[in-house]
Amino acid sequence: MASTPQQQQQQIRAAQKAADAAERRERLKRALPATVELLQSRQADRIDDNDIEAYVGLNWLEWHGGGLRLTITGRNVCAQSASTALA
């Protein structure tokens, strides 16, 4: 059974949305080590609010006592990034 033009448009939009999300996640992954450095040097105000929301949504950062901290998942992402950079 053939797809209607409307169904094809929906599939294209869904594919584009998935590609955009994957691209954003990859950008955040590359930026995470620098973000962690900003947190450690108490310069969290230099991190874009949208990026903070995205990191929290990905469970890479979490709010704790009014501040941000790296989660176990975030540590693993950083470790993977470091091992990829060394390879």
Long-range contacts (C-beta under 8 A, 24 or more apart in sequence): 24-54, 25-58, 28-54, 28-55, 28-58, 28-60, 29-77, 29-81, 30-81, 32-60, 32-74, 32-77, 32-78, 32-81, 33-78, 33-81, 33-82, 35-61, 36-70, 36-74, 36-78, 39-68, 39-69, 39-70, 44-68
